[in-house]
Amino acid sequence: MLGTGNKCSPKTHSDSVEKSKKVLAIVWGVLIAVGLILYFAFPEYRSKEAISGFIRQYENQMFLVYLLICLARGAFLIPSTAFIFAGVLLFPDSPWMVLAISMIGVFAGAAIIYYFTEFLGFEKFFQKRFAHKTEFVQRKMERYGLWIVAAWAFFPVVPTDLVAYVAGVVRMKPWKFFLGILIGELPLVSLYVFGGNAVAGWLF
């Protein structure tokens, strides 16, 4: 009987892990909701001028701060467009660097959401409550997923990160998902970076 009081059954451990995942999912959801509310409630703080002005405060670390902001943005489903144009304003002589950092930010945000949805077990939630619809979406993603992701990523109005959520829920193959992101995002981000102020004036 010695030491039996400190042992946890597999079921107890599993329940504890599931509870931790639920708490993490709730916290993540709250942070996303707060981030999106602030993003749309205060448009003066999300303009390319405001973002670039904030980064300029860090004179000696502007590249690093810009990279960190681009990495963090995706985790909160915040659209990347204004951040890309902020990079164009900040580093007019380094368009290739802005393109590289912007794409890193896009991939990082997509990866966070894609793998978090799987880790947190969102697919189980949707399969339990929306089994028929989930299976339908899964079939479509298996057949046309690459081009669905590419088209969604290329469409500038909606955040690319939303399709990462869908891909994570239906467990789309990683190589197909990230290739779709590359096909859709690279031409669009290149247009933003090298089109510069002309494209920004048209969008904003």
Backbone as CSV, one residue per row, in Angstrom:
resi,resn,N_x,N_y,N_z,CA_x,CA_y,CA_z,C_x,C_y,C_z
1,MET,0.817,-1.201,0.000,0.000,0.000,0.000,0.856,1.258,0.000
2,LEU,2.189,1.122,0.195,3.051,2.281,0.292,3.089,3.019,-1.035
3,GLY,2.929,4.328,-0.960,3.096,5.189,-2.133,1.907,5.225,-3.069
4,THR,0.863,4.451,-2.791,-0.264,4.410,-3.726,-1.045,5.718,-3.721
5,GLY,-0.943,6.471,-2.627,-1.700,7.726,-2.548,-1.189,8.788,-3.490
6,ASN,0.052,8.682,-3.983,0.619,9.708,-4.847,0.474,9.394,-6.327
7,LYS,-0.049,8.211,-6.617,-0.157,7.816,-8.013,-1.476,8.291,-8.602
8,CYS,-1.400,8.715,-9.878,-2.599,9.140,-10.597,-2.945,8.085,-11.631
9,SER,-4.197,7.741,-11.717,-4.622,6.796,-12.738,-4.512,7.448,-14.108
10,PRO,-4.369,6.627,-15.165,-4.318,7.192,-16.524,-5.523,8.061,-16.839
11,LYS,-6.708,7.643,-16.347,-7.923,8.416,-16.613,-7.848,9.791,-15.956
12,THR,-7.351,9.832,-14.710,-7.235,11.109,-14.003,-6.266,12.038,-14.729
13,HIS,-5.153,11.474,-15.172,-4.165,12.277,-15.911,-4.750,12.799,-17.215
14,SER,-5.493,11.928,-17.915,-6.119,12.328,-19.171,-7.139,13.439,-18.952
15,ASP,-7.934,13.316,-17.895,-8.922,14.349,-17.574,-8.243,15.675,-17.272
16,SER,-7.119,15.596,-16.554,-6.375,16.807,-16.215,-5.836,17.499,-17.461
17,VAL,-5.330,16.700,-18.397,-4.807,17.260,-19.654,-5.925,17.912,-20.443
18,GLU,-7.081,17.239,-20.518,-8.210,17.788,-21.268,-8.701,19.092,-20.646
19,LYS,-8.727,19.158,-19.316,-9.137,20.392,-18.643,-8.163,21.518,-18.936
20,SER,-6.863,21.181,-18.932,-5.838,22.186,-19.231,-5.994,22.711,-20.652
21,LYS,-6.308,21.813,-21.579,-6.509,22.222,-22.974,-7.730,23.132,-23.097
22,LYS,-8.790,22.809,-22.367,-9.993,23.642,-22.419,-9.699,25.041,-21.879
23,VAL,-8.969,25.098,-20.780,-8.610,26.402,-20.206,-7.756,27.194,-21.192
24,LEU,-6.783,26.515,-21.801,-5.913,27.172,-22.778,-6.718,27.673,-23.968
25,ALA,-7.668,26.863,-24.436,-8.507,27.260,-25.562,-9.351,28.483,-25.210
26,ILE,-9.895,28.514,-23.994,-10.705,29.651,-23.558,-9.857,30.915,-23.469
27,VAL,-8.663,30.795,-22.881,-7.758,31.948,-22.752,-7.381,32.469,-24.129
28,TRP,-7.041,31.543,-25.028,-6.671,31.936,-26.390,-7.846,32.634,-27.087
29,GLY,-9.042,32.080,-26.927,-10.233,32.680,-27.527,-10.496,34.080,-26.993
30,VAL,-10.324,34.261,-25.688,-10.528,35.581,-25.076,-9.504,36.578,-25.604
31,LEU,-8.246,36.149,-25.703,-7.199,37.039,-26.216,-7.465,37.434,-27.662
32,ILE,-7.926,36.473,-28.470,-8.264,36.780,-29.868,-9.415,37.781,-29.917
33,ALA,-10.452,37.542,-29.100,-11.611,38.439,-29.084,-11.196,39.852,-28.665
34,VAL,-10.390,39.953,-27.618,-9.933,41.263,-27.145,-9.087,41.952,-28.216
35,GLY,-8.177,41.179,-28.834,-7.324,41.744,-29.878,-8.127,42.273,-31.044
36,LEU,-9.139,41.510,-31.495,-9.951,41.938,-32.630,-10.835,43.135,-32.274
37,ILE,-11.359,43.146,-31.052,-12.173,44.286,-30.609,-11.339,45.569,-30.606
38,LEU,-10.134,45.485,-30.043,-9.248,46.651,-30.005,-8.845,47.067,-31.417
39,TYR,-8.619,46.078,-32.283,-8.190,46.350,-33.652,-9.253,47.152,-34.412
40,PHE,-10.510,46.753,-34.275,-11.573,47.430,-35.013,-12.119,48.653,-34.277
41,ALA,-11.976,48.695,-32.951,-12.498,49.831,-32.180,-11.600,51.058,-32.283
42,PHE,-10.320,50.851,-32.521,-9.378,51.968,-32.574,-8.597,51.952,-33.882
43,PRO,-9.255,52.312,-34.985,-8.594,52.263,-36.294,-7.385,53.178,-36.396
44,GLU,-7.366,54.251,-35.571,-6.229,55.182,-35.631,-4.926,54.524,-35.177
45,TYR,-5.028,53.425,-34.420,-3.828,52.750,-33.927,-3.390,51.591,-34.822
46,ARG,-4.188,51.266,-35.841,-3.828,50.144,-36.705,-3.492,50.589,-38.131
47,SER,-3.364,51.892,-38.331,-2.952,52.377,-39.642,-1.462,52.101,-39.847
48,LYS,-1.036,52.107,-41.104,0.383,51.867,-41.388,1.257,52.947,-40.771
49,GLU,0.731,54.195,-40.691,1.503,55.288,-40.081,1.660,55.085,-38.575
50,ALA,0.578,54.653,-37.928,0.631,54.442,-36.479,1.569,53.292,-36.124
51,ILE,1.486,52.206,-36.889,2.344,51.045,-36.620,3.814,51.394,-36.844
52,SER,4.101,52.062,-37.970,5.494,52.437,-38.253,6.002,53.448,-37.239
53,GLY,5.116,54.380,-36.798,5.518,55.356,-35.781,5.870,54.689,-34.467
54,PHE,5.114,53.668,-34.094,5.409,52.931,-32.859,6.762,52.236,-32.959
55,ILE,7.013,51.591,-34.079,8.263,50.844,-34.240,9.465,51.777,-34.282
56,ARG,9.285,52.998,-34.813,10.394,53.952,-34.915,10.929,54.370,-33.548
57,GLN,10.124,54.142,-32.498,10.602,54.471,-31.155,11.814,53.625,-30.768
58,TYR,11.933,52.469,-31.397,13.024,51.545,-31.079,14.087,51.646,-32.182
59,GLU,14.801,52.748,-32.188,15.693,53.077,-33.288,16.700,51.977,-33.597
60,ASN,17.287,51.411,-32.568,18.354,50.433,-32.773,17.853,49.002,-32.932
61,GLN,16.561,48.781,-32.698,16.014,47.424,-32.794,14.788,47.362,-33.710
62,MET,14.699,48.262,-34.672,13.487,48.332,-35.485,13.217,47.041,-36.257
63,PHE,14.274,46.451,-36.804,14.088,45.204,-37.543,13.524,44.125,-36.631
64,LEU,14.104,44.009,-35.431,13.677,42.984,-34.484,12.252,43.227,-34.024
65,VAL,11.920,44.475,-33.676,10.571,44.800,-33.212,9.554,44.530,-34.312
66,TYR,9.895,44.894,-35.537,8.990,44.649,-36.667,8.756,43.149,-36.853
67,LEU,9.817,42.369,-36.747,9.693,40.918,-36.870,8.803,40.349,-35.775
68,LEU,9.016,40.770,-34.528,8.233,40.256,-33.403,6.753,40.612,-33.540
69,ILE,6.471,41.830,-33.995,5.079,42.244,-34.188,4.416,41.407,-35.279
70,CYS,5.152,41.166,-36.362,4.609,40.347,-37.450,4.359,38.911,-36.993
71,LEU,5.210,38.404,-36.116,5.032,37.053,-35.593,3.819,36.971,-34.661
72,ALA,3.661,37.998,-33.815,2.574,37.979,-32.832,1.214,38.227,-33.468
73,ARG,1.185,39.013,-34.534,-0.065,39.407,-35.178,-0.944,38.210,-35.562
74,GLY,-0.310,37.210,-36.181,-1.059,36.073,-36.688,-1.769,35.265,-35.616
75,ALA,-1.201,35.217,-34.431,-1.802,34.425,-33.353,-3.140,34.991,-32.900
76,PHE,-3.410,36.271,-33.242,-4.643,36.922,-32.807,-5.589,37.206,-33.972
77,LEU,-5.348,36.552,-35.134,-6.202,36.678,-36.315,-6.301,38.111,-36.829
78,ILE,-5.295,38.934,-36.556,-5.292,40.324,-37.008,-4.753,40.377,-38.432
79,PRO,-5.461,41.020,-39.369,-5.002,41.081,-40.763,-3.613,41.685,-40.888
80,SER,-2.855,41.186,-41.852,-1.451,41.578,-41.985,-1.211,42.787,-42.872
81,THR,-2.237,43.229,-43.622,-2.030,44.238,-44.660,-1.361,45.505,-44.135
82,ALA,-1.921,46.092,-43.069,-1.368,47.340,-42.544,0.060,47.158,-42.048
83,PHE,0.381,45.984,-41.534,1.725,45.722,-41.020,2.740,45.633,-42.161
84,ILE,2.298,45.086,-43.283,3.191,45.016,-44.450,3.503,46.421,-44.954
85,PHE,2.464,47.258,-45.071,2.686,48.627,-45.545,3.488,49.445,-44.536
86,ALA,3.334,49.131,-43.249,4.168,49.792,-42.239,5.638,49.457,-42.469
87,GLY,5.908,48.212,-42.835,7.276,47.816,-43.148,7.815,48.543,-44.365
88,VAL,6.947,48.765,-45.370,7.354,49.509,-46.571,7.725,50.941,-46.187
89,LEU,6.944,51.547,-45.280,7.251,52.900,-44.820,8.547,52.953,-44.019
90,LEU,8.736,51.948,-43.184,9.901,51.927,-42.299,11.205,51.658,-43.051
91,PHE,11.145,50.742,-44.007,12.363,50.286,-44.673,12.214,50.390,-46.194
92,PRO,12.102,51.619,-46.714,11.874,51.796,-48.151,13.011,51.263,-49.021
93,ASP,14.206,51.176,-48.459,15.359,50.705,-49.231,15.612,49.203,-49.073
94,SER,14.721,48.520,-48.332,14.923,47.089,-48.087,13.647,46.297,-48.387
95,PRO,13.134,46.381,-49.616,11.870,45.694,-49.914,11.961,44.186,-49.777
96,TRP,13.103,43.600,-50.117,13.228,42.144,-50.013,13.213,41.691,-48.556
97,MET,13.787,42.533,-47.698,13.763,42.207,-46.271,12.339,42.305,-45.725
98,VAL,11.608,43.335,-46.162,10.209,43.486,-45.738,9.380,42.299,-46.234
99,LEU,9.627,41.878,-47.474,8.926,40.722,-48.024,9.218,39.465,-47.204
100,ALA,10.494,39.250,-46.864,10.884,38.061,-46.102,10.245,38.060,-44.714
101,ILE,10.318,39.194,-44.010,9.748,39.269,-42.663,8.228,39.108,-42.713
102,SER,7.597,39.713,-43.706,6.138,39.608,-43.831,5.715,38.162,-44.070
103,MET,6.450,37.463,-44.936,6.119,36.062,-45.212,6.383,35.185,-43.987
104,ILE,7.450,35.473,-43.262,7.722,34.738,-42.019,6.562,34.924,-41.044
105,GLY,6.070,36.171,-40.946,4.939,36.447,-40.069,3.687,35.708,-40.498
106,VAL,3.431,35.668,-41.804,2.264,34.956,-42.335,2.355,33.472,-42.011
107,PHE,3.515,32.869,-42.280,3.692,31.439,-42.022,3.631,31.128,-40.526
108,ALA,4.223,31.996,-39.711,4.215,31.760,-38.267,2.794,31.800,-37.714
109,GLY,2.019,32.815,-38.130,0.639,32.916,-37.668,-0.193,31.727,-38.109
110,ALA,-0.020,31.331,-39.378,-0.766,30.182,-39.898,-0.386,28.902,-39.163
111,ALA,0.908,28.737,-38.881,1.378,27.532,-38.195,0.851,27.460,-36.764
112,ILE,0.861,28.597,-36.068,0.364,28.629,-34.689,-1.082,28.159,-34.635
113,ILE,-1.907,28.710,-35.514,-3.331,28.367,-35.503,-3.553,26.935,-35.987
114,TYR,-2.853,26.553,-37.048,-3.006,25.210,-37.606,-2.688,24.135,-36.559
115,TYR,-1.554,24.273,-35.885,-1.142,23.241,-34.921,-1.869,23.370,-33.586
116,PHE,-2.269,24.586,-33.205,-3.001,24.749,-31.954,-4.386,24.130,-32.034
117,THR,-5.048,24.264,-33.193,-6.375,23.667,-33.319,-6.308,22.154,-33.173
118,GLU,-5.238,21.570,-33.692,-5.060,20.121,-33.547,-4.709,19.762,-32.111
119,PHE,-3.783,20.515,-31.505,-3.351,20.247,-30.138,-4.508,20.380,-29.153
120,LEU,-5.345,21.400,-29.349,-6.450,21.643,-28.428,-7.663,20.763,-28.700
121,GLY,-7.603,19.974,-29.772,-8.670,19.020,-30.044,-9.939,19.635,-30.586
122,PHE,-9.822,20.735,-31.345,-11.011,21.381,-31.884,-11.766,20.477,-32.855
123,GLU,-11.013,19.608,-33.552,-11.693,18.743,-34.522,-12.671,17.796,-33.816
124,LYS,-12.348,17.364,-32.590,-13.252,16.501,-31.831,-14.538,17.244,-31.480
125,PHE,-14.376,18.509,-31.099,-15.538,19.331,-30.747,-16.487,19.459,-31.930
126,PHE,-15.938,19.777,-33.116,-16.787,19.971,-34.293,-17.373,18.653,-34.791
127,GLN,-16.610,17.572,-34.684,-17.126,16.284,-35.129,-18.269,15.794,-34.241
128,LYS,-18.232,16.130,-32.967,-19.300,15.730,-32.057,-20.585,16.517,-32.329
129,ARG,-20.435,17.806,-32.597,-21.604,18.678,-32.702,-22.035,18.966,-34.132
130,PHE,-21.099,18.895,-35.060,-21.410,19.201,-36.459,-20.773,18.145,-37.359
131,ALA,-21.040,16.886,-37.057,-20.372,15.775,-37.739,-20.561,15.828,-39.254
132,HIS,-21.801,16.039,-39.699,-22.092,16.016,-41.137,-21.363,17.150,-41.863
133,LYS,-21.444,18.349,-41.301,-20.800,19.506,-41.929,-19.279,19.362,-41.905
134,THR,-18.739,18.843,-40.816,-17.295,18.659,-40.711,-16.799,17.669,-41.747
135,GLU,-17.542,16.573,-41.921,-17.156,15.569,-42.924,-17.215,16.140,-44.339
136,PHE,-18.236,16.972,-44.601,-18.364,17.603,-45.917,-17.172,18.515,-46.202
137,VAL,-16.835,19.365,-45.224,-15.690,20.273,-45.384,-14.396,19.484,-45.532
138,GLN,-14.278,18.402,-44.760,-13.073,17.577,-44.819,-12.896,16.962,-46.207
139,ARG,-13.985,16.477,-46.807,-13.907,15.901,-48.155,-13.481,16.945,-49.173
140,LYS,-14.056,18.121,-49.064,-13.709,19.191,-49.994,-12.255,19.625,-49.830
141,MET,-11.803,19.683,-48.601,-10.418,20.103,-48.353,-9.433,19.042,-48.821
142,GLU,-9.811,17.773,-48.688,-8.939,16.706,-49.172,-8.783,16.755,-50.693
143,ARG,-9.873,17.129,-51.371,-9.863,17.136,-52.834,-9.338,18.451,-53.422
144,TYR,-9.803,19.570,-52.854,-9.455,20.879,-53.427,-8.704,21.775,-52.442
145,GLY,-8.248,21.197,-51.336,-7.701,21.990,-50.246,-6.584,22.939,-50.641
146,LEU,-5.662,22.458,-51.466,-4.525,23.291,-51.872,-5.000,24.597,-52.498
147,TRP,-5.989,24.490,-53.410,-6.447,25.673,-54.139,-7.421,26.503,-53.319
148,ILE,-8.142,25.859,-52.404,-8.999,26.620,-51.491,-8.139,27.505,-50.595
149,VAL,-7.088,26.926,-50.042,-6.180,27.690,-49.180,-5.492,28.798,-49.972
150,ALA,-5.018,28.479,-51.179,-4.324,29.467,-52.001,-5.249,30.640,-52.346
151,ALA,-6.492,30.323,-52.747,-7.440,31.379,-53.109,-7.789,32.234,-51.895
152,TRP,-8.008,31.574,-50.755,-8.331,32.299,-49.526,-7.160,33.196,-49.129
153,ALA,-5.942,32.679,-49.202,-4.767,33.447,-48.822,-4.564,34.646,-49.745
154,PHE,-4.941,34.498,-51.014,-4.748,35.586,-51.971,-5.809,36.674,-51.824
155,PHE,-6.969,36.327,-51.265,-8.061,37.293,-51.128,-7.729,38.252,-49.990
156,PRO,-7.542,39.555,-50.257,-6.988,40.459,-49.241,-7.946,40.877,-48.146
157,VAL,-9.254,40.661,-48.324,-10.236,41.181,-47.369,-10.308,40.341,-46.099
158,VAL,-10.128,39.022,-46.210,-10.266,38.136,-45.046,-8.890,37.705,-44.541
159,PRO,-8.738,37.529,-43.219,-7.449,37.087,-42.675,-7.103,35.668,-43.128
160,THR,-5.886,35.480,-43.580,-5.419,34.148,-43.968,-5.521,33.171,-42.807
161,ASP,-5.386,33.698,-41.589,-5.352,32.831,-40.418,-6.653,32.056,-40.215
162,LEU,-7.764,32.552,-40.760,-9.026,31.829,-40.621,-9.007,30.503,-41.362
163,VAL,-8.381,30.484,-42.542,-8.312,29.225,-43.282,-7.352,28.260,-42.581
164,ALA,-6.388,28.798,-41.840,-5.508,27.939,-41.047,-6.298,27.223,-39.961
165,TYR,-7.280,27.921,-39.402,-8.162,27.329,-38.394,-8.952,26.170,-38.996
166,VAL,-9.528,26.408,-40.175,-10.301,25.359,-40.850,-9.411,24.169,-41.184
167,ALA,-8.216,24.451,-41.723,-7.287,23.379,-42.094,-6.871,22.564,-40.873
168,GLY,-6.697,23.227,-39.745,-6.331,22.515,-38.526,-7.457,21.642,-38.017
169,VAL,-8.688,22.144,-38.117,-9.846,21.383,-37.642,-10.041,20.107,-38.454
170,VAL,-9.899,20.192,-39.791,-10.117,19.013,-40.637,-8.834,18.208,-40.844
171,ARG,-7.758,18.627,-40.182,-6.467,17.932,-40.256,-5.967,17.790,-41.696
172,MET,-5.962,18.876,-42.383,-5.417,18.915,-43.739,-3.927,18.596,-43.681
173,LYS,-3.400,17.937,-44.697,-1.982,17.584,-44.713,-1.125,18.850,-44.640
174,PRO,-0.133,18.880,-43.745,0.664,20.101,-43.558,1.322,20.613,-44.832
175,TRP,1.915,19.713,-45.634,2.623,20.174,-46.827,1.662,20.851,-47.800
176,LYS,0.452,20.317,-47.892,-0.537,20.889,-48.813,-1.009,22.246,-48.293
177,PHE,-1.209,22.337,-46.993,-1.663,23.587,-46.390,-0.625,24.692,-46.570
178,PHE,0.626,24.422,-46.214,1.648,25.462,-46.284,2.016,25.816,-47.730
179,LEU,1.918,24.868,-48.636,2.134,25.172,-50.052,1.026,26.097,-50.559
180,GLY,-0.213,25.847,-50.133,-1.321,26.725,-50.502,-1.124,28.135,-49.977
181,ILE,-0.638,28.244,-48.749,-0.343,29.562,-48.170,0.713,30.277,-49.006
182,LEU,1.765,29.552,-49.397,2.838,30.141,-50.194,2.319,30.617,-51.548
183,ILE,1.541,29.776,-52.226,1.017,30.121,-53.553,0.106,31.351,-53.485
184,GLY,-0.702,31.417,-52.447,-1.637,32.533,-52.339,-1.031,33.809,-51.806
185,GLU,-0.173,33.696,-50.813,0.328,34.883,-50.123,1.516,35.547,-50.815
186,LEU,2.397,34.771,-51.406,3.621,35.362,-51.961,3.331,36.405,-53.044
187,PRO,2.462,36.124,-54.028,2.164,37.171,-55.020,1.501,38.398,-54.400
188,LEU,0.585,38.176,-53.435,-0.130,39.283,-52.816,0.810,40.163,-51.998
189,VAL,1.631,39.535,-51.155,2.566,40.300,-50.330,3.596,41.005,-51.205
190,SER,4.031,40.357,-52.277,4.976,40.986,-53.207,4.353,42.235,-53.833
191,LEU,3.076,42.144,-54.195,2.369,43.292,-54.752,2.324,44.432,-53.743
192,TYR,2.025,44.102,-52.487,2.000,45.121,-51.445,3.362,45.779,-51.277
193,VAL,4.398,44.965,-51.214,5.746,45.477,-50.929,6.287,46.295,-52.090
194,PHE,6.206,45.742,-53.289,6.823,46.413,-54.435,5.878,47.411,-55.099
195,GLY,4.556,47.273,-54.830,3.623,48.282,-55.310,3.611,49.507,-54.427
196,GLY,3.986,49.289,-53.166,4.166,50.383,-52.223,2.968,51.288,-52.064
197,ASN,3.229,52.589,-52.157,2.215,53.600,-51.871,1.038,53.557,-52.845
198,ALA,1.273,53.145,-54.079,0.194,53.089,-55.064,-0.882,52.097,-54.624
199,VAL,-0.446,50.907,-54.177,-1.399,49.888,-53.718,-2.023,50.313,-52.402
200,ALA,-1.226,50.908,-51.505,-1.737,51.359,-50.210,-2.818,52.423,-50.386
201,GLY,-2.606,53.342,-51.345,-3.595,54.366,-51.605,-4.898,53.798,-52.126
202,TRP,-4.804,52.731,-52.911,-5.999,52.099,-53.454,-6.789,51.364,-52.363
203,LEU,-6.055,50.701,-51.432,-6.709,49.923,-50.375,-7.214,50.800,-49.245
204,PHE,-6.455,51.818,-48.908,-6.793,52.630,-47.745,-7.327,54.000,-48.166
